[in-house]
Amino acid sequence: MGRYGVFRMLNDGSALCIGAACDFAEAKTEMLNAAHRTGLKLFVYDLDREQTVATSLESRPAGGASEDL
């Protein structure tokens, strides 16, 4: 079992946690749904391995929202 956080990168370089899950698929689905609703660039962070494991940009079609992470 893992621990995953869904984050938004703020303009000052800090990250804001907007959700969490124990399952990667659940975290990725939550991230993509939130990105679709808000147009924000989000990422899933593996809290155990301490690394980013998915971003909303990976699944976004070309010409998506242009707001920076």
MARTOR-824907 format. One record per residue: residue number from 1; residue in three letters; x, y, z of N, C-alpha, C in turn. Coordinates in Angstrom, 1 decimal. Atoms other than C-alpha are relative to their C-alpha. Last residue first. Layout:
REM MARTOR-824907
<nuti><nr>NUM</nr><rest>ALA</rest><n_X>X</n_X><n_Y>Y</n_Y><n_Z>Z</n_Z><ca_X>X</ca_X><ca_Y>Y</ca_Y><ca_Z>Z</ca_Z><c_X>X</c_X><c_Y>Y</c_Y><c_Z>Z</c_Z></nuti>
...
***
This chain:
REM MARTOR-824907
<nuti><nr>69</nr><rest>LEU</rest><n_X>0.1</n_X><n_Y>0.8</n_Y><n_Z>-1.2</n_Z><ca_X>2.1</ca_X><ca_Y>25.0</ca_Y><ca_Z>-12.3</ca_Z><c_X>0.2</c_X><c_Y>0.9</c_Y><c_Z>1.2</c_Z></nuti>
<nuti><nr>68</nr><rest>ASP</rest><n_X>-1.2</n_X><n_Y>0.7</n_Y><n_Z>-0.4</n_Z><ca_X>1.8</ca_X><ca_Y>27.6</ca_Y><ca_Z>-15.1</ca_Z><c_X>-0.4</c_X><c_Y>-0.8</c_Y><c_Z>1.3</c_Z></nuti>
<nuti><nr>67</nr><rest>GLU</rest><n_X>-0.4</n_X><n_Y>-0.4</n_Y><n_Z>-1.3</n_Z><ca_X>-1.6</ca_X><ca_Y>28.5</ca_Y><ca_Z>-16.6</ca_Z><c_X>1.2</c_X><c_Y>-0.8</c_Y><c_Z>0.5</c_Z></nuti>
<nuti><nr>66</nr><rest>SER</rest><n_X>-1.3</n_X><n_Y>-0.4</n_Y><n_Z>0.0</n_Z><ca_X>-1.8</ca_X><ca_Y>27.7</ca_Y><ca_Z>-20.3</ca_Z><c_X>0.6</c_X><c_Y>0.5</c_Y><c_Z>1.3</c_Z></nuti>
<nuti><nr>65</nr><rest>ALA</rest><n_X>-0.2</n_X><n_Y>-1.2</n_Y><n_Z>-0.7</n_Z><ca_X>-4.9</ca_X><ca_Y>25.6</ca_Y><ca_Z>-20.4</ca_Z><c_X>1.4</c_X><c_Y>0.4</c_Y><c_Z>0.1</c_Z></nuti>
<nuti><nr>64</nr><rest>GLY</rest><n_X>0.8</n_X><n_Y>-0.1</n_Y><n_Z>-1.3</n_Z><ca_X>-4.9</ca_X><ca_Y>22.9</ca_Y><ca_Z>-23.0</ca_Z><c_X>0.3</c_X><c_Y>1.4</c_Y><c_Z>0.6</c_Z></nuti>
<nuti><nr>63</nr><rest>GLY</rest><n_X>0.8</n_X><n_Y>-1.2</n_Y><n_Z>-0.1</n_Z><ca_X>-3.7</ca_X><ca_Y>23.4</ca_Y><ca_Z>-26.6</ca_Z><c_X>-0.8</c_X><c_Y>0.1</c_Y><c_Z>1.2</c_Z></nuti>
<nuti><nr>62</nr><rest>ALA</rest><n_X>-0.7</n_X><n_Y>-1.2</n_Y><n_Z>0.4</n_Z><ca_X>-2.4</ca_X><ca_Y>19.8</ca_Y><ca_Z>-27.0</ca_Z><c_X>-1.0</c_X><c_Y>1.2</c_Y><c_Z>0.0</c_Z></nuti>
<nuti><nr>61</nr><rest>PRO</rest><n_X>-0.2</n_X><n_Y>-0.2</n_Y><n_Z>1.5</n_Z><ca_X>-4.5</ca_X><ca_Y>17.3</ca_Y><ca_Z>-25.2</ca_Z><c_X>0.7</c_X><c_Y>1.3</c_Y><c_Z>-0.3</c_Z></nuti>
<nuti><nr>60</nr><rest>ARG</rest><n_X>0.7</n_X><n_Y>-1.1</n_Y><n_Z>0.6</n_Z><ca_X>-3.9</ca_X><ca_Y>16.7</ca_Y><ca_Z>-21.5</ca_Z><c_X>0.2</c_X><c_Y>0.2</c_Y><c_Z>-1.5</c_Z></nuti>
<nuti><nr>59</nr><rest>SER</rest><n_X>1.2</n_X><n_Y>0.5</n_Y><n_Z>0.6</n_Z><ca_X>-2.9</ca_X><ca_Y>13.3</ca_Y><ca_Z>-20.2</ca_Z><c_X>-0.9</c_X><c_Y>1.1</c_Y><c_Z>-0.6</c_Z></nuti>
<nuti><nr>58</nr><rest>GLU</rest><n_X>-0.2</n_X><n_Y>1.2</n_Y><n_Z>0.8</n_Z><ca_X>0.7</ca_X><ca_Y>13.9</ca_Y><ca_Z>-19.4</ca_Z><c_X>-1.2</c_X><c_Y>-0.5</c_Y><c_Z>-0.7</c_Z></nuti>
<nuti><nr>57</nr><rest>LEU</rest><n_X>-0.4</n_X><n_Y>-0.3</n_Y><n_Z>1.4</n_Z><ca_X>0.0</ca_X><ca_Y>17.5</ca_Y><ca_Z>-18.4</ca_Z><c_X>0.2</c_X><c_Y>-1.2</c_Y><c_Z>-0.8</c_Z></nuti>
<nuti><nr>56</nr><rest>SER</rest><n_X>1.2</n_X><n_Y>-0.2</n_Y><n_Z>0.9</n_Z><ca_X>-2.0</ca_X><ca_Y>16.4</ca_Y><ca_Z>-15.4</ca_Z><c_X>0.4</c_X><c_Y>0.3</c_Y><c_Z>-1.4</c_Z></nuti>
<nuti><nr>55</nr><rest>THR</rest><n_X>0.4</n_X><n_Y>-1.4</n_Y><n_Z>0.0</n_Z><ca_X>1.2</ca_X><ca_Y>15.1</ca_Y><ca_Z>-13.8</ca_Z><c_X>-1.2</c_X><c_Y>0.1</c_Y><c_Z>-0.9</c_Z></nuti>
<nuti><nr>54</nr><rest>ALA</rest><n_X>0.9</n_X><n_Y>-0.3</n_Y><n_Z>1.1</n_Z><ca_X>2.2</ca_X><ca_Y>11.7</ca_Y><ca_Z>-12.6</ca_Z><c_X>-0.3</c_X><c_Y>1.4</c_Y><c_Z>0.0</c_Z></nuti>
<nuti><nr>53</nr><rest>VAL</rest><n_X>0.3</n_X><n_Y>1.2</n_Y><n_Z>0.8</n_Z><ca_X>4.8</ca_X><ca_Y>10.0</ca_Y><ca_Z>-10.3</ca_Z><c_X>-1.0</c_X><c_Y>0.2</c_Y><c_Z>-1.2</c_Z></nuti>
<nuti><nr>52</nr><rest>THR</rest><n_X>1.2</n_X><n_Y>-0.2</n_Y><n_Z>0.8</n_Z><ca_X>6.4</ca_X><ca_Y>13.0</ca_Y><ca_Z>-8.6</ca_Z><c_X>-0.1</c_X><c_Y>-1.2</c_Y><c_Z>-0.9</c_Z></nuti>
<nuti><nr>51</nr><rest>GLN</rest><n_X>-0.2</n_X><n_Y>-0.4</n_Y><n_Z>1.4</n_Z><ca_X>9.0</ca_X><ca_Y>11.7</ca_Y><ca_Z>-6.1</ca_Z><c_X>-1.4</c_X><c_Y>0.2</c_Y><c_Z>-0.7</c_Z></nuti>
<nuti><nr>50</nr><rest>GLU</rest><n_X>-0.3</n_X><n_Y>-1.5</n_Y><n_Z>0.1</n_Z><ca_X>9.4</ca_X><ca_Y>11.1</ca_Y><ca_Z>-2.4</ca_Z><c_X>0.3</c_X><c_Y>0.4</c_Y><c_Z>-1.4</c_Z></nuti>
<nuti><nr>49</nr><rest>ARG</rest><n_X>-1.3</n_X><n_Y>-0.1</n_Y><n_Z>0.8</n_Z><ca_X>9.4</ca_X><ca_Y>7.3</ca_Y><ca_Z>-2.6</ca_Z><c_X>0.5</c_X><c_Y>1.4</c_Y><c_Z>-0.2</c_Z></nuti>
<nuti><nr>48</nr><rest>ASP</rest><n_X>-1.0</n_X><n_Y>1.0</n_Y><n_Z>-0.5</n_Z><ca_X>6.9</ca_X><ca_Y>6.9</ca_Y><ca_Z>0.3</ca_Z><c_X>1.3</c_X><c_Y>0.1</c_Y><c_Z>-0.8</c_Z></nuti>
<nuti><nr>47</nr><rest>LEU</rest><n_X>-0.5</n_X><n_Y>-0.5</n_Y><n_Z>-1.3</n_Z><ca_X>5.0</ca_X><ca_Y>10.2</ca_Y><ca_Z>-0.4</ca_Z><c_X>1.0</c_X><c_Y>-1.0</c_Y><c_Z>0.6</c_Z></nuti>
<nuti><nr>46</nr><rest>ASP</rest><n_X>-0.1</n_X><n_Y>1.2</n_Y><n_Z>-0.7</n_Z><ca_X>4.5</ca_X><ca_Y>9.4</ca_Y><ca_Z>-4.1</ca_Z><c_X>0.7</c_X><c_Y>0.4</c_Y><c_Z>1.4</c_Z></nuti>
<nuti><nr>45</nr><rest>TYR</rest><n_X>-1.3</n_X><n_Y>0.2</n_Y><n_Z>-0.6</n_Z><ca_X>3.5</ca_X><ca_Y>12.8</ca_Y><ca_Z>-5.5</ca_Z><c_X>-0.1</c_X><c_Y>-1.3</c_Y><c_Z>0.9</c_Z></nuti>
<nuti><nr>44</nr><rest>VAL</rest><n_X>0.1</n_X><n_Y>1.0</n_Y><n_Z>-1.0</n_Z><ca_X>0.6</ca_X><ca_Y>13.2</ca_Y><ca_Z>-8.0</ca_Z><c_X>1.5</c_X><c_Y>-0.3</c_Y><c_Z>0.6</c_Z></nuti>
<nuti><nr>43</nr><rest>PHE</rest><n_X>-0.9</n_X><n_Y>1.2</n_Y><n_Z>0.1</n_Z><ca_X>0.7</ca_X><ca_Y>16.4</ca_Y><ca_Z>-10.0</ca_Z><c_X>-0.3</c_X><c_Y>-0.9</c_Y><c_Z>1.2</c_Z></nuti>
<nuti><nr>42</nr><rest>LEU</rest><n_X>-0.1</n_X><n_Y>0.6</n_Y><n_Z>-1.3</n_Z><ca_X>-1.6</ca_X><ca_Y>19.3</ca_Y><ca_Z>-10.9</ca_Z><c_X>1.0</c_X><c_Y>-1.2</c_Y><c_Z>-0.2</c_Z></nuti>
<nuti><nr>41</nr><rest>LYS</rest><n_X>-1.0</n_X><n_Y>1.1</n_Y><n_Z>0.1</n_Z><ca_X>-1.8</ca_X><ca_Y>21.8</ca_Y><ca_Z>-13.7</ca_Z><c_X>0.3</c_X><c_Y>-0.6</c_Y><c_Z>1.3</c_Z></nuti>
<nuti><nr>40</nr><rest>LEU</rest><n_X>-1.3</n_X><n_Y>-0.2</n_Y><n_Z>-0.6</n_Z><ca_X>-5.0</ca_X><ca_Y>23.8</ca_Y><ca_Z>-13.3</ca_Z><c_X>0.9</c_X><c_Y>-1.2</c_Y><c_Z>-0.3</c_Z></nuti>
<nuti><nr>39</nr><rest>GLY</rest><n_X>-0.9</n_X><n_Y>-0.4</n_Y><n_Z>1.0</n_Z><ca_X>-8.0</ca_X><ca_Y>23.8</ca_Y><ca_Z>-15.7</ca_Z><c_X>1.4</c_X><c_Y>0.2</c_Y><c_Z>0.5</c_Z></nuti>
<nuti><nr>38</nr><rest>THR</rest><n_X>-0.6</n_X><n_Y>-1.3</n_Y><n_Z>-0.4</n_Z><ca_X>-10.3</ca_X><ca_Y>23.6</ca_Y><ca_Z>-12.7</ca_Z><c_X>0.9</c_X><c_Y>0.6</c_Y><c_Z>-1.1</c_Z></nuti>
<nuti><nr>37</nr><rest>ARG</rest><n_X>1.0</n_X><n_Y>-0.9</n_Y><n_Z>-0.6</n_Z><ca_X>-12.8</ca_X><ca_Y>20.8</ca_Y><ca_Z>-13.5</ca_Z><c_X>0.6</c_X><c_Y>1.4</c_Y><c_Z>0.1</c_Z></nuti>
<nuti><nr>36</nr><rest>HIS</rest><n_X>1.1</n_X><n_Y>-0.2</n_Y><n_Z>1.0</n_Z><ca_X>-10.4</ca_X><ca_Y>18.9</ca_Y><ca_Z>-15.9</ca_Z><c_X>-1.0</c_X><c_Y>1.1</c_Y><c_Z>0.5</c_Z></nuti>
<nuti><nr>35</nr><rest>ALA</rest><n_X>-0.6</n_X><n_Y>-0.8</n_Y><n_Z>1.1</n_Z><ca_X>-7.5</ca_X><ca_Y>19.3</ca_Y><ca_Z>-13.5</ca_Z><c_X>-1.0</c_X><c_Y>0.3</c_Y><c_Z>-1.0</c_Z></nuti>
<nuti><nr>34</nr><rest>ALA</rest><n_X>-0.2</n_X><n_Y>-1.4</n_Y><n_Z>-0.5</n_Z><ca_X>-9.6</ca_X><ca_Y>18.1</ca_Y><ca_Z>-10.6</ca_Z><c_X>0.6</c_X><c_Y>0.9</c_Y><c_Z>-1.0</c_Z></nuti>
<nuti><nr>33</nr><rest>ASN</rest><n_X>1.4</n_X><n_Y>-0.6</n_Y><n_Z>-0.2</n_Z><ca_X>-10.8</ca_X><ca_Y>15.0</ca_Y><ca_Z>-12.5</ca_Z><c_X>0.1</c_X><c_Y>1.5</c_Y><c_Z>0.5</c_Z></nuti>
<nuti><nr>32</nr><rest>LEU</rest><n_X>0.5</n_X><n_Y>-0.3</n_Y><n_Z>1.3</n_Z><ca_X>-7.2</ca_X><ca_Y>14.3</ca_Y><ca_Z>-13.6</ca_Z><c_X>-1.4</c_X><c_Y>0.6</c_Y><c_Z>0.0</c_Z></nuti>
<nuti><nr>31</nr><rest>MET</rest><n_X>-0.8</n_X><n_Y>-1.1</n_Y><n_Z>0.6</n_Z><ca_X>-5.8</ca_X><ca_Y>14.6</ca_Y><ca_Z>-10.1</ca_Z><c_X>-0.6</c_X><c_Y>0.4</c_Y><c_Z>-1.3</c_Z></nuti>
<nuti><nr>30</nr><rest>GLU</rest><n_X>0.4</n_X><n_Y>-1.3</n_Y><n_Z>-0.8</n_Z><ca_X>-8.6</ca_X><ca_Y>12.5</ca_Y><ca_Z>-8.5</ca_Z><c_X>0.7</c_X><c_Y>1.2</c_Y><c_Z>-0.7</c_Z></nuti>
<nuti><nr>29</nr><rest>THR</rest><n_X>1.4</n_X><n_Y>-0.4</n_Y><n_Z>0.4</n_Z><ca_X>-8.1</ca_X><ca_Y>9.8</ca_Y><ca_Z>-11.2</ca_Z><c_X>-0.4</c_X><c_Y>1.3</c_Y><c_Z>0.6</c_Z></nuti>
<nuti><nr>28</nr><rest>LYS</rest><n_X>-0.1</n_X><n_Y>-0.5</n_Y><n_Z>1.4</n_Z><ca_X>-4.3</ca_X><ca_Y>9.8</ca_Y><ca_Z>-10.6</ca_Z><c_X>-1.4</c_X><c_Y>0.5</c_Y><c_Z>-0.5</c_Z></nuti>
<nuti><nr>27</nr><rest>ALA</rest><n_X>-0.6</n_X><n_Y>-1.3</n_Y><n_Z>-0.1</n_Z><ca_X>-4.8</ca_X><ca_Y>9.5</ca_Y><ca_Z>-6.8</ca_Z><c_X>0.0</c_X><c_Y>0.6</c_Y><c_Z>-1.4</c_Z></nuti>
<nuti><nr>26</nr><rest>GLU</rest><n_X>1.0</n_X><n_Y>-0.9</n_Y><n_Z>-0.6</n_Z><ca_X>-7.3</ca_X><ca_Y>6.6</ca_Y><ca_Z>-7.3</ca_Z><c_X>0.6</c_X><c_Y>1.4</c_Y><c_Z>0.1</c_Z></nuti>
<nuti><nr>25</nr><rest>ALA</rest><n_X>1.1</n_X><n_Y>-0.2</n_Y><n_Z>1.0</n_Z><ca_X>-4.9</ca_X><ca_Y>4.8</ca_Y><ca_Z>-9.7</ca_Z><c_X>-1.0</c_X><c_Y>1.0</c_Y><c_Z>0.6</c_Z></nuti>
<nuti><nr>24</nr><rest>PHE</rest><n_X>-0.4</n_X><n_Y>-0.8</n_Y><n_Z>1.1</n_Z><ca_X>-2.0</ca_X><ca_Y>5.3</ca_Y><ca_Z>-7.3</ca_Z><c_X>-1.1</c_X><c_Y>0.3</c_Y><c_Z>-1.0</c_Z></nuti>
<nuti><nr>23</nr><rest>ASP</rest><n_X>-0.2</n_X><n_Y>0.8</n_Y><n_Z>1.3</n_Z><ca_X>-3.8</ca_X><ca_Y>3.9</ca_Y><ca_Z>-4.3</ca_Z><c_X>0.4</c_X><c_Y>0.9</c_Y><c_Z>-1.1</c_Z></nuti>
<nuti><nr>22</nr><rest>CYS</rest><n_X>-0.9</n_X><n_Y>1.1</n_Y><n_Z>-0.3</n_Z><ca_X>-3.6</ca_X><ca_Y>5.2</ca_Y><ca_Z>-0.7</ca_Z><c_X>0.3</c_X><c_Y>-0.9</c_Y><c_Z>-1.2</c_Z></nuti>
<nuti><nr>21</nr><rest>ALA</rest><n_X>0.5</n_X><n_Y>1.4</n_Y><n_Z>0.2</n_Z><ca_X>-5.1</ca_X><ca_Y>8.5</ca_Y><ca_Z>-1.6</ca_Z><c_X>1.1</c_X><c_Y>-1.0</c_Y><c_Z>0.3</c_Z></nuti>
<nuti><nr>20</nr><rest>ALA</rest><n_X>-0.9</n_X><n_Y>1.1</n_Y><n_Z>-0.4</n_Z><ca_X>-4.7</ca_X><ca_Y>12.2</ca_Y><ca_Z>-0.9</ca_Z><c_X>-0.7</c_X><c_Y>-1.3</c_Y><c_Z>-0.3</c_Z></nuti>
<nuti><nr>19</nr><rest>GLY</rest><n_X>0.6</n_X><n_Y>1.3</n_Y><n_Z>-0.2</n_Z><ca_X>-6.1</ca_X><ca_Y>15.6</ca_Y><ca_Z>-2.0</ca_Z><c_X>1.0</c_X><c_Y>-1.1</c_Y><c_Z>0.3</c_Z></nuti>
<nuti><nr>18</nr><rest>ILE</rest><n_X>1.4</n_X><n_Y>-0.2</n_Y><n_Z>0.2</n_Z><ca_X>-5.5</ca_X><ca_Y>19.3</ca_Y><ca_Z>-2.6</ca_Z><c_X>-0.8</c_X><c_Y>-1.4</c_Y><c_Z>0.1</c_Z></nuti>
<nuti><nr>17</nr><rest>CYS</rest><n_X>0.6</n_X><n_Y>1.3</n_Y><n_Z>0.1</n_Z><ca_X>-2.0</ca_X><ca_Y>19.5</ca_Y><ca_Z>-1.3</ca_Z><c_X>-1.5</c_X><c_Y>0.2</c_Y><c_Z>-0.1</c_Z></nuti>
<nuti><nr>16</nr><rest>LEU</rest><n_X>1.2</n_X><n_Y>0.0</n_Y><n_Z>-0.8</n_Z><ca_X>-0.5</ca_X><ca_Y>23.0</ca_Y><ca_Z>-2.1</ca_Z><c_X>-0.7</c_X><c_Y>-1.4</c_Y><c_Z>-0.2</c_Z></nuti>
<nuti><nr>15</nr><rest>ALA</rest><n_X>1.1</n_X><n_Y>0.9</n_Y><n_Z>0.5</n_Z><ca_X>3.0</ca_X><ca_Y>23.1</ca_Y><ca_Z>-3.3</ca_Z><c_X>-1.1</c_X><c_Y>0.0</c_Y><c_Z>1.0</c_Z></nuti>
<nuti><nr>14</nr><rest>SER</rest><n_X>0.5</n_X><n_Y>1.0</n_Y><n_Z>-0.9</n_Z><ca_X>5.5</ca_X><ca_Y>25.9</ca_Y><ca_Z>-2.9</ca_Z><c_X>-1.1</c_X><c_Y>-0.8</c_Y><c_Z>-0.6</c_Z></nuti>
<nuti><nr>13</nr><rest>GLY</rest><n_X>-0.8</n_X><n_Y>1.2</n_Y><n_Z>0.0</n_Z><ca_X>7.3</ca_X><ca_Y>27.5</ca_Y><ca_Z>-5.8</ca_Z><c_X>-0.4</c_X><c_Y>-1.0</c_Y><c_Z>1.0</c_Z></nuti>
<nuti><nr>12</nr><rest>ASP</rest><n_X>-1.3</n_X><n_Y>-0.3</n_Y><n_Z>-0.8</n_Z><ca_X>6.0</ca_X><ca_Y>31.1</ca_Y><ca_Z>-5.2</ca_Z><c_X>0.8</c_X><c_Y>-1.3</c_Y><c_Z>0.1</c_Z></nuti>
<nuti><nr>11</nr><rest>ASN</rest><n_X>-0.9</n_X><n_Y>-0.9</n_Y><n_Z>0.7</n_Z><ca_X>3.5</ca_X><ca_Y>30.7</ca_Y><ca_Z>-8.1</ca_Z><c_X>1.3</c_X><c_Y>0.2</c_Y><c_Z>0.8</c_Z></nuti>
<nuti><nr>10</nr><rest>LEU</rest><n_X>0.4</n_X><n_Y>-1.4</n_Y><n_Z>-0.1</n_Z><ca_X>1.8</ca_X><ca_Y>27.7</ca_Y><ca_Z>-6.4</ca_Z><c_X>1.1</c_X><c_Y>0.8</c_Y><c_Z>-0.7</c_Z></nuti>
<nuti><nr>9</nr><rest>MET</rest><n_X>-1.1</n_X><n_Y>-0.9</n_Y><n_Z>-0.3</n_Z><ca_X>2.3</ca_X><ca_Y>24.1</ca_Y><ca_Z>-7.5</ca_Z><c_X>-0.4</c_X><c_Y>1.4</c_Y><c_Z>-0.1</c_Z></nuti>
<nuti><nr>8</nr><rest>ARG</rest><n_X>-0.1</n_X><n_Y>-1.1</n_Y><n_Z>1.0</n_Z><ca_X>-0.9</ca_X><ca_Y>22.1</ca_Y><ca_Z>-7.2</ca_Z><c_X>1.2</c_X><c_Y>0.8</c_Y><c_Z>0.4</c_Z></nuti>
<nuti><nr>7</nr><rest>PHE</rest><n_X>-0.4</n_X><n_Y>-1.4</n_Y><n_Z>-0.3</n_Z><ca_X>-0.8</ca_X><ca_Y>18.8</ca_Y><ca_Z>-5.4</ca_Z><c_X>-0.1</c_X><c_Y>0.9</c_Y><c_Z>-1.2</c_Z></nuti>
<nuti><nr>6</nr><rest>VAL</rest><n_X>0.3</n_X><n_Y>-0.7</n_Y><n_Z>1.2</n_Z><ca_X>-2.4</ca_X><ca_Y>15.3</ca_Y><ca_Z>-5.2</ca_Z><c_X>0.3</c_X><c_Y>1.5</c_Y><c_Z>0.3</c_Z></nuti>
<nuti><nr>5</nr><rest>GLY</rest><n_X>0.7</n_X><n_Y>-1.3</n_Y><n_Z>-0.1</n_Z><ca_X>-0.8</ca_X><ca_Y>13.3</ca_Y><ca_Z>-2.5</ca_Z><c_X>-0.2</c_X><c_Y>0.6</c_Y><c_Z>-1.4</c_Z></nuti>
<nuti><nr>4</nr><rest>TYR</rest><n_X>-0.1</n_X><n_Y>-1.0</n_Y><n_Z>1.1</n_Z><ca_X>0.0</ca_X><ca_Y>9.6</ca_Y><ca_Z>-2.6</ca_Z><c_X>-0.7</c_X><c_Y>1.2</c_Y><c_Z>0.3</c_Z></nuti>
<nuti><nr>3</nr><rest>ARG</rest><n_X>0.6</n_X><n_Y>-1.3</n_Y><n_Z>-0.5</n_Z><ca_X>0.6</ca_X><ca_Y>7.0</ca_Y><ca_Z>0.1</ca_Z><c_X>0.3</c_X><c_Y>1.0</c_Y><c_Z>-1.1</c_Z></nuti>
<nuti><nr>2</nr><rest>GLY</rest><n_X>-0.7</n_X><n_Y>-1.2</n_Y><n_Z>0.0</n_Z><ca_X>1.3</ca_X><ca_Y>3.4</ca_Y><ca_Z>-0.9</ca_Z><c_X>-0.7</c_X><c_Y>1.2</c_Y><c_Z>0.6</c_Z></nuti>
<nuti><nr>1</nr><rest>MET</rest><n_X>0.9</n_X><n_Y>-1.2</n_Y><n_Z>0.0</n_Z><ca_X>0.0</ca_X><ca_Y>0.0</ca_Y><ca_Z>0.0</ca_Z><c_X>0.9</c_X><c_Y>1.2</c_Y><c_Z>0.0</c_Z></nuti>
***
